[in-house]
Amino acid sequence: MKRTRWTGWAAGKWAAGGALVCLVGIGAFLGIAHRSGLPAVPPPKAADFPAEMLARGAALAAIGDCIVCHTADGGVAYAGGRALATPFGTLYSTNITPDPETGIGNWSKEAFKRAMRDGVSRDGRHLYPALPYDHYRQVHDGDLDAIYAFLMTRPAASAPARANELIFPLGFRPLLAGWKLLFLHQEDFTPRPDRDAEWNRGAYLAEGLGHCSGCHSPRNIAGAEKTGSDAYSGGVAEGWVAPALNGSSPSAVPWTADSLFTYLRTGVDVRHGAAAGPMGPVAHGLSRAPESDVRAIATYIASLSADRAPGAPAAADRAAEAARANPAGATLFAGACAGCHEGGAPMMTQGRPGLSTVTALQLDRPDNAVRAILQGIHAPTGPAGPAMPPFAASLTDAQVADLAAYLRSRFSDRPAWTALETAAATVRKEESQP
C-alpha cells in the first residue's frame, strides 16, 4: 500500500511538473512569437521622394517580381489576391498599394523593412514565407527605401485581403515564430573579394530581391529552402519544374552568361527554349530592369554551373525511330506541331529554339512538357515574344501522353517518361479548379 501511495504521489508530482514545464514552454514560445504593432503614419506623397529614388525603386521592384505575386489575374496592379498553391494549402497575396485601409498606405519605412526582413506586418502578425523574407534579409537599406518609395507612389486600390486556405493548424500565425527560429538565419549580403564587381552585383540581386534559389532549390518537409550543396539543384514552382542551375543542370547545351542574359531579357534563347510558366513573368520583369543588372545576374547564375562538363551535345533528331515507337504521337505532331517545330518551318527560320535543345524535354519529369502542351506558352516579354497556343481543348489526356512520349523519344536521348496520361489528367484537374 505504501509503495502504491508513493508511486501515485510521485506520478502526480511528475505530471504536475511536466504540466508546469509545458506551460512555461508555451509561455516562452508565445513571448518569442509576440511582436508589437508599429504606429500608423499618414500616407506619404510622391513629392516626398526624389525622382531618382522612384526610378531606382521601379527597377528593383521589377527584379523582385513584386507585381507578379501581388496582382491577381485581371486585377489591379499590386492590389493582391493572387492565389499561390502550396503543399500546406492556398495562400493569397496581399494588397501592397498605398491604400490606408486595405493596403500599406499607413506603413512607415520601418514597418515595411520589418515585413521584408523579419516577416512581420505592421500590426505585429507573422507573415508566411511565401513572401521570401529569408532572401530579402540580404537587401540593403537604401534599396528597401527605394522600393518603399516606389510602392507608396502607386495608385491606391481598396482590396481587402482574401482569407488563406491552409490545413489545420497552420492558420495559427504564431507557429511561424518557430519556423523562423529554425530557418530564418540569413545575414546581410557580403561581397566576395575573390570575385569581380559584376559577379558580386549579380549575386546580391539573385540571392536577395531576385530570390532565384527560392524556385530552383528543393525544400524540406517544413517548406524551408534547402541550402548548401542542395542549393540550385532544382525545385518546383506552381506545378512547373524549376530546373537545376548548378553543375547538375539538365539543359542539352550548357548555359553561358550571354545565353542567360538573352533568355532573362527576352524570354527566349535559341539553344535552350522559351520562358514558360512562372518563368515567363520573371523574364517580363527583367526586360524592364537595367541591362547592367540583368547581365550581372546572368554572370552569377552562369558561374553556378561552371563545373559542368563543357560541350554537352544536343540530342540528335531521331524522327524515324520515334515514329516507329510512337506512331500515334508522330501523327499528332505532324498535325498539331510540325507547322512550327519541324525543320524548315517558318518559325524555325526566325531564330526560335529547336526542340532538341528545349530543356523541358530533357528533364527527369514530364511536368513542364505536359503543361506547355495543355496550357500553351504566353509571350513573356510582349506580343513579339515566343508563344504557343494551348491544346487542352483539342487533345485528350491519352493524346497528350502520346504526343509527349513522341517528343521525348525524338528530341531527347534520355529514358522514356512514365505515367504520362496521369500527369496530363492531373494538370487538367488543377486548371479546372477555381
Beta strands, then each sheet from edge to edge (+ up, - down):
strand 1: 83-86
strand 2: 89-92
strand 3: 165-166
strand 4: 235-237
strand 5: 240-242
strand 6: 268-269
strand 7: 273-274
sheet 1: 1+ 2- 3+
sheet 2: 4+ 5-
sheet 3: 6+ 7-
end
